Amino acid sequence: MRICELREKEVINICNCKRLGCVVDIEMNICDGCVEAIIIPGPGKICGFLGTDSEYVIPFSCIKKIGPDIILVEIQEEKFLQKF
């Protein structure tokens, strides 16, 4: 699978069936070429509008299934939400 194909998929948390958004970036280990995490923008400041100041960094081990249209993850959102 190509990275550009990951960006077209929506990420859904199976713990609460919440849509987190689409993949915007990935973290890779350049030594062995493995994907370590996917990065998804965090929730917007006001009702999903006016940008975001956080992102979800979801380890590859938390991905349960990659389908043709969606990626299913199992996370506790507050644990993987990082502010910048």
PANUBA-836856 format. One record per atom (N, C-alpha, C, O): residue in three letters; x, y, z. Coordinates in steps of 0.05 Angstrom, whole numbers, plus 5000, padded with zeros to 4 digits. Layout:
residues N
AlaXYZ;...
//
This chain:
residues 84
Met501749765000;Met500050005000;Met501850255000;Met503850265014;Arg501050444985;Arg502550704984;Arg501550895005;Arg499250875014;Ile503251085013;Ile502551275033;Ile500151455023;Ile498451515039;Cys500151524998;Cys497951684987;Cys495251544990;Cys493251674992;Glu495251274989;Glu492751124993;Glu491851145021;Glu489451145026;Leu493651155041;Leu492951185069;Leu491551445074;Leu489651465090;Arg492351655060;Arg491251925064;Arg488351945055;Arg486952125064;Glu487451765039;Glu484651765029;Glu482751615047;Glu480351615043;Lys483851495068;Lys482151335086;Lys481451485111;Lys483051635122;Glu478951445120;Glu478051565145;Glu478651385168;Glu478351135166;Val479551505191;Val480251345215;Val477851355234;Val476851565241;Ile477151115244;Ile474851085262;Ile475850935287;Ile477150725285;Asn475251035310;Asn475950915336;Asn473750705343;Asn471450785346;Ile474450455345;Ile472450245350;Ile471450245379;Ile469450115386;Cys472850385397;Cys472050395425;Cys469450555428;Cys467750475445;Asn469150765413;Asn466750935415;Asn465350995388;Asn463551155387;Cys466350865367;Cys465350905340;Cys465451195330;Cys463851275314;Lys467451335340;Lys467751625332;Lys469651645308;Lys471651515307;Arg468851825290;Arg470651885267;Arg472752075277;Arg472152295287;Leu475252005272;Leu477452175281;Leu478452365259;Leu479452575265;Gly478052285234;Gly478952435211;Gly480652265192;Gly480552025194;Cys482052405175;Cys483652265155;Cys486652285162;Cys487452475174;Val488152095153;Val491052095158;Val492252325143;Val491752365119;Val493952485157;Val495352705144;Val498352655142;Val499652775125;Asp499352475159;Asp502252425159;Asp502752155172;Asp500952035184;Ile505252055169;Ile506051815183;Ile508751855196;Ile510252025187;Glu509351695216;Glu512051675227;Glu513251415219;Glu512051205221;Met515751435208;Met517051195199;Met519751165213;Met520951355221;Asn520550915217;Asn523150845227;Asn524950825202;Asn524650635186;Ile526751005198;Ile528351005173;Ile530450785173;Ile531450715151;Cys531050675196;Cys533050455196;Cys531950195184;Cys533250065168;Asp529450125191;Asp528249885180;Asp525949935161;Asp524749745150;Gly525150185156;Gly523150255137;Gly520350185145;Gly518550155128;Cys519750155171;Cys517150075181;Cys515550325190;Cys516750515200;Val512950325185;Val511250535195;Val510850495225;Val510050285234;Glu511450705240;Glu511150685270;Glu508450795279;Glu507350705299;Ala507451005265;Ala504951135274;Ala503751285251;Ala505051365232;Ile501051325254;Ile499651495235;Ile498851755250;Ile498451745274;Ile498651975236;Ile498052225249;Ile495452335236;Ile495152345212;Ile493652415254;Ile491052515246;Ile490652785261;Ile491252805284;Pro489652995247;Pro489153245261;Pro487153215284;Pro485253055282;Gly487653355305;Gly485853345328;Gly483253495323;Gly482853615302;Pro481453505343;Pro478953645340;Pro479353945337;Pro481254055347;Gly477454075323;Gly477654365319;Gly477154515345;Gly476154395365;Lys477854765346;Lys477654925370;Lys474754985377;Lys473954955401;Ile473155065358;Ile470355135363;Ile468554975344;Ile468355035321;Cys467254765355;Cys465454595339;Cys466754485314;Cys465354455293;Gly469354435314;Gly470654325291;Gly471654525271;Gly472754455250;Phe471354785278;Phe472154995260;Phe474655145271;Phe475455085293;Leu475755325256;Leu477955505264;Leu480555355270;Leu482055425287;Gly481055135255;Gly483554995257;Gly483854825282;Gly481854785297;Thr486254735286;Thr486754555309;Thr489554605320;Thr491254695306;Asp489854555345;Asp492454585358;Asp493454325370;Asp495054315388;Ser492354105359;Ser493153835370;Ser492953635347;Ser491853685326;Glu493953395353;Glu493853175333;Glu493852915348;Glu494952895370;Tyr492752715335;Tyr492852445345;Tyr495252305333;Tyr495552305309;Val496952195350;Val499252035340;Val498551745349;Val498851675373;Ile497751585330;Ile496751315336;Ile498851115327;Ile499451085304;Pro499950955347;Pro501850755340;Pro500650545321;Pro498350485322;Phe502350435304;Phe501450235284;Phe500249995298;Phe498549855287;Ser501149935322;Ser500149705337;Ser497249735345;Ser495849545352;Cys496249985346;Cys493450035353;Cys491550015329;Cys489150025333;Ile492649985305;Ile490949945282;Ile489949665281;Ile491549475282;Lys487349635280;Lys486149365281;Lys485549265253;Lys485749025248;Lys484749435235;Lys483949355207;Lys484249585188;Lys483449815195;Ile485449535165;Ile485549735144;Ile483749625121;Ile484449425109;Gly481549765116;Gly479749685095;Gly480049855070;Gly481850025069;Pro478349815051;Pro478549975026;Pro477950265030;Pro478950435015;Asp476250345050;Asp475550625054;Asp476250725082;Asp476450975085;Ile476550555102;Ile477050645129;Ile479250495142;Ile480150275134;Ile480250615164;Ile482250485182;Ile480950465209;Ile480150675220;Leu480750235220;Leu479650195247;Leu481950185267;Leu483850035264;Val481750355288;Val483750365309;Val482350325336;Val479950365339;Glu483850235356;Glu482850195383;Glu484650355401;Glu486850265409;Ile483650595410;Ile485250775427;Ile483450905448;Ile481050915445;Gln484750995469;Gln483551185487;Gln484451465477;Gln486851525479;Glu482651615467;Glu483351865452;Glu485052055468;Glu486952165457;Glu484452095494;Glu485952285510;Glu488852205513;Glu490552375518;Lys489351945511;Lys492151845515;Lys493851905490;Lys496251945493;Phe492651915467;Phe494251945442;Phe493952225430;Phe495052275408;Leu492352405442;Leu492052675433;Leu494352845443;Leu494752875467;Gln495952965425;Gln498253125432;Gln497853415424;Gln497053465401;Lys498353595442;Lys498153885436;Lys500753985425;Lys502853875433;Phe500654185408;Phe503154315400;Phe503154605404;Phe505054745398;
//
